[in-house]
């Protein structure tokens, strides 16, 4: 299993010649090294409806002729725009053939910003547990620290936890370290930091704090990858 970091909260998971991409925000990210139009994938997964997570979802899905997997309200909205969708809800599992994606809850907000600037309800924010090739990856989505992360650590043997560390809009490094411990994650990939001024963080310092707790941490530059 290969994990590619495209920046912000966007990761692509490759398994046996197939892949899924989570929260594609590429064309709106000036630091991105990959072009959204160059992404090849077999599914697009969305944790919630904020623009910095869904901006390139429909174009990537339509260009690859693949579905967008999202909470039912967001899936309905994107479906009205012409995207093929798989609407699901918290606790459900989408079988993608090459991987299974279970939707878990997150503590955040979720709204769709219309062209006129109005915000409408985008469904409940979520995360995903991806199971494929004997590996388990948890993408927490945008969230603060919450105690049910302990439960997910008990239910799943988590090889990699993808956790936001930016603070301000999500949990910061201190709470992300606690989350990693509660999850019992073998390895942690920090995301959702340094894209905007309010979420500036020192990822290297976070990785060092993980290592001090006996957890492997990997901070990837945009376009870099790791193998599980």
Secondary structure, DSSP 8 states (H G I E B T S, - for coil): -EEEEEETTEEEEEETTEEEEES---TT-TT-SS-GGG---S-EE-S---HHHHTTHHHHHHHHT--EEEEHHHHHHHHHTT--EEEE-TT-EEE-SS-EEEEEE-SS--EEE-TTS-EEE----EEEEEEETTEEEEE--S----THHHHHHHH---SEEEEE-B-TTS-BHHHHHHHHHHHT-SEEEEES-SSSGGG---HHHHHHHHHHTT-EE----TT-EEE-
